[in-house]
């Protein structure tokens, strides 16, 4: 386990080294399912078509683009700790028609650089477990959301099916890091990914933290045999 400052540095450096191939590897290791997971998440913000939305841990801006594409009057503020990931996303979206409504910001998700009650919605795709202090991050999200604002957390989870779980565990801990070592020469980064998923909170524990941060109407939607979950909360 990392102490907070150590984890932030490690996460920033790790994703900086992967930034140029991050999208390719995400699609490869998810068997292209990552695109549908993001689309499914953005659809849950269909009732928030206007007003600013925060995409936290925005990475290479894939979810930010989905959010901008979904609603023509929506502006997306994309915050990430790793500048290299944002730069890779900007390069990818250079000629994209939705680029004008996406505003990348390099910053810390535990100290969001804005006032309170600003955003009508907030999404976090595969980034909550990378926060050094998840409770602080949830409290910050609650602070910057408008009353009635919706939080959507798209995150890896552990499948509960007794037949599928050992297959998934083997893939996550052994097969994926080996492929990553061939593709990126950075096998350790994907060992961290596997470990961070294995050690992440159970859904009930995450719900308790969301509730303590102030969120209500908590709900979980499981996707792809429970490999991924969307956690929903309302301010």
C-alpha positions as CSV (number, residue, x, y, z in Angstrom):
1,X,0.0,0.0,0.0
2,X,1.1,3.6,-0.6
3,X,1.0,6.6,1.6
4,X,-1.0,9.4,0.0
5,X,1.9,11.5,-1.4
6,X,3.7,8.4,-2.6
7,X,0.6,7.1,-4.3
8,X,0.0,10.4,-6.1
9,X,3.5,10.5,-7.5
10,X,3.4,6.8,-8.5
11,X,0.0,7.2,-10.2
12,X,1.1,10.3,-12.1
13,X,4.4,8.8,-13.3
14,X,2.8,5.5,-14.2
15,X,0.1,7.0,-16.4
16,X,2.5,9.5,-17.9
17,X,4.6,6.5,-19.2
18,X,1.5,4.8,-20.6
19,X,-0.3,7.9,-22.0
20,X,0.6,7.4,-25.7
21,X,-0.7,3.8,-25.7
22,X,-3.3,4.0,-23.0
23,X,-6.4,4.0,-25.3
24,X,-5.1,1.1,-27.4
25,X,-4.3,-0.9,-24.3
26,X,-7.6,-0.2,-22.6
27,X,-9.5,-1.4,-25.7
28,X,-7.2,-4.4,-26.1
29,X,-7.5,-5.6,-22.5
30,X,-11.3,-5.0,-22.3
31,X,-11.9,-6.6,-25.7
32,X,-13.3,-3.3,-26.9
33,X,-15.9,-3.3,-24.1
34,X,-14.5,-0.1,-22.6
35,X,-16.4,1.9,-25.3
36,X,-19.8,0.5,-24.4
37,X,-19.1,0.9,-20.7
38,X,-18.5,4.6,-21.2
39,X,-21.6,5.0,-23.4
40,X,-23.7,3.2,-20.8
41,X,-22.4,5.6,-18.2
42,X,-23.1,8.8,-20.2
43,X,-26.7,7.6,-20.8
44,X,-27.3,7.8,-17.1
45,X,-26.8,11.6,-17.4
46,X,-29.5,12.0,-20.0
47,X,-31.6,13.9,-17.5
48,X,-28.8,16.5,-17.1
49,X,-28.5,17.8,-20.7
50,X,-27.3,21.3,-19.9
51,X,-25.0,23.0,-17.5
52,X,-21.3,22.2,-16.7
53,X,-20.3,18.6,-16.0
54,X,-17.1,17.5,-14.3
55,X,-15.2,14.5,-15.6
56,X,-12.8,13.6,-12.8
57,X,-9.7,11.5,-13.5
58,X,-10.5,12.3,-17.1
59,X,-7.3,10.7,-18.5
60,X,-7.2,10.8,-22.3
61,X,-10.7,12.4,-22.5
62,X,-12.6,9.4,-23.9
63,X,-15.5,9.8,-21.5
64,X,-15.3,13.6,-21.8
65,X,-16.0,13.3,-25.5
66,X,-18.9,10.9,-24.9
67,X,-20.4,13.5,-22.5
68,X,-20.0,16.3,-25.0
69,X,-21.4,14.2,-27.8
70,X,-24.5,13.3,-25.8
71,X,-25.8,16.9,-25.2
72,X,-25.1,19.9,-27.5
73,X,-25.5,22.4,-24.6
74,X,-23.2,20.6,-22.2
75,X,-19.7,21.9,-21.3
76,X,-17.3,19.3,-19.9
77,X,-14.5,20.2,-17.5
78,X,-11.9,17.4,-17.5
79,X,-9.7,17.2,-14.5
80,X,-6.7,14.8,-14.2
81,X,-3.6,14.6,-12.1
82,X,-1.4,13.5,-15.1
83,X,-0.7,16.3,-17.7
84,X,0.6,13.7,-20.2
85,X,-2.7,11.9,-20.3
86,X,-4.6,15.1,-21.0
87,X,-2.1,16.1,-23.7
88,X,-2.6,12.7,-25.3
89,X,-6.4,13.3,-25.2
90,X,-6.1,16.7,-26.7
91,X,-3.9,15.3,-29.5
92,X,-6.6,12.7,-30.2
93,X,-9.4,15.2,-30.3
94,X,-7.5,17.9,-32.2
95,X,-10.0,17.9,-35.1
96,X,-12.9,16.5,-33.2
97,X,-16.2,18.6,-33.5
98,X,-16.8,18.3,-29.8
99,X,-13.4,19.5,-28.7
100,X,-14.6,23.1,-28.3
101,X,-16.8,22.1,-25.4
102,X,-14.2,20.1,-23.5
103,X,-11.9,22.0,-21.1
104,X,-9.0,20.0,-19.7
105,X,-7.5,21.0,-16.3
106,X,-4.4,19.4,-14.8
107,X,-5.2,19.2,-11.1
108,X,-5.8,17.1,-8.0
109,X,-9.2,15.4,-7.6
110,X,-8.9,15.7,-3.9
111,X,-8.6,19.5,-4.2
112,X,-10.9,20.5,-7.1
113,X,-10.0,24.0,-8.1
114,X,-13.5,25.6,-8.2
115,X,-16.2,26.9,-5.9
116,X,-19.1,24.9,-4.5
117,X,-22.4,24.1,-6.2
118,X,-20.9,24.5,-9.7
119,X,-21.5,21.2,-11.7
120,X,-24.8,19.6,-12.6
121,X,-23.1,16.2,-12.9
122,X,-19.8,14.4,-12.2
123,X,-18.3,11.3,-13.8
124,X,-15.3,9.3,-12.7
125,X,-14.2,6.5,-15.0
126,X,-11.7,4.0,-13.7
127,X,-10.1,6.6,-11.5
128,X,-11.6,6.5,-8.0
129,X,-9.3,3.7,-6.8
130,X,-6.3,5.8,-8.0
131,X,-7.1,8.6,-5.5
132,X,-4.8,8.7,-2.5
133,X,-7.8,9.5,-0.3
134,X,-11.1,8.4,-1.7
135,X,-13.1,9.8,1.2
136,X,-11.6,13.3,0.5
137,X,-12.2,12.9,-3.2
138,X,-15.9,12.1,-2.6
139,X,-16.3,15.0,-0.2
140,X,-14.8,17.3,-2.9
141,X,-17.2,16.0,-5.5
142,X,-20.1,16.6,-3.2
143,X,-18.9,20.1,-2.5
144,X,-18.7,21.1,-6.2
145,X,-21.9,19.5,-7.3
146,X,-25.1,21.5,-7.5
147,X,-28.0,20.4,-5.2
148,X,-29.7,17.5,-7.1
149,X,-26.5,16.9,-9.1
150,X,-25.6,13.3,-10.0
151,X,-22.4,11.4,-9.4
152,X,-21.5,8.5,-11.7
153,X,-18.5,6.3,-10.8
154,X,-17.5,3.8,-13.4
155,X,-15.1,1.4,-11.9
156,X,-13.8,-2.2,-12.1
157,X,-15.3,-4.6,-9.6
158,X,-14.9,-8.3,-8.7
159,X,-17.4,-10.7,-10.3
160,X,-19.2,-12.9,-7.9
161,X,-20.1,-15.8,-10.2
162,X,-18.2,-18.8,-8.9
163,X,-17.4,-20.2,-12.3
164,X,-16.4,-16.9,-13.9
165,X,-14.5,-15.4,-11.0
166,X,-11.4,-17.6,-11.2
167,X,-11.1,-17.2,-14.9
168,X,-11.2,-13.4,-14.5
169,X,-8.7,-13.5,-11.6
170,X,-6.3,-15.5,-13.7
171,X,-6.6,-13.1,-16.6
172,X,-6.2,-10.0,-14.4
173,X,-3.2,-11.1,-12.4
174,X,-1.2,-13.2,-14.9
175,X,-2.3,-12.9,-18.5
176,X,-2.9,-9.1,-18.7
177,X,0.4,-8.1,-17.1
178,X,2.3,-10.5,-19.4
179,X,0.7,-9.0,-22.5
180,X,1.3,-5.5,-21.1
181,X,5.0,-6.4,-20.7
182,X,5.2,-7.3,-24.4
183,X,3.3,-4.2,-25.6
184,X,4.7,-1.5,-23.3
185,X,7.8,-2.9,-21.5
186,X,6.0,-1.8,-18.4
187,X,4.6,-4.9,-16.8
188,X,4.7,-3.4,-13.4
189,X,2.1,-0.8,-14.3
190,X,-0.5,-3.5,-15.0
191,X,0.5,-5.4,-11.9
192,X,-0.5,-2.3,-10.1
193,X,-3.8,-2.2,-12.0
194,X,-4.5,-5.8,-11.0
195,X,-3.6,-5.2,-7.4
196,X,-5.6,-2.0,-7.2
197,X,-8.7,-3.8,-8.4
198,X,-8.2,-6.7,-6.1
199,X,-7.8,-4.4,-3.1
200,X,-10.6,-2.0,-4.0
201,X,-13.5,-1.6,-1.6
202,X,-16.5,-3.9,-1.8
203,X,-19.6,-2.1,-3.2
204,X,-21.2,-1.9,0.2
205,X,-18.1,-0.2,1.6
206,X,-18.0,2.3,-1.2
207,X,-21.7,3.1,-0.7
208,X,-21.0,3.8,3.0
209,X,-18.3,6.3,2.0
210,X,-20.6,7.9,-0.6
211,X,-23.3,8.2,2.0
212,X,-21.0,9.7,4.6
213,X,-19.9,12.3,2.0
214,X,-23.6,13.3,1.7
215,X,-24.8,11.4,-1.3
216,X,-28.3,9.7,-1.3
217,X,-30.4,7.6,-3.7
218,X,-27.4,5.2,-4.0
219,X,-27.6,2.6,-6.7
220,X,-25.2,0.2,-8.4
221,X,-25.5,-1.1,-12.0
222,X,-23.4,-4.2,-12.8
223,X,-22.0,-4.6,-16.4
224,X,-20.4,-7.6,-18.1
225,X,-20.8,-10.2,-15.4
226,X,-19.9,-7.7,-12.7
227,X,-16.4,-7.0,-14.1
228,X,-17.4,-3.3,-14.1
229,X,-19.9,-1.4,-12.0
230,X,-21.5,2.0,-12.2
231,X,-22.2,3.6,-8.8
232,X,-24.8,6.3,-8.7
233,X,-25.3,9.0,-6.1
234,X,-27.4,12.2,-5.8
235,X,-26.4,15.4,-3.9
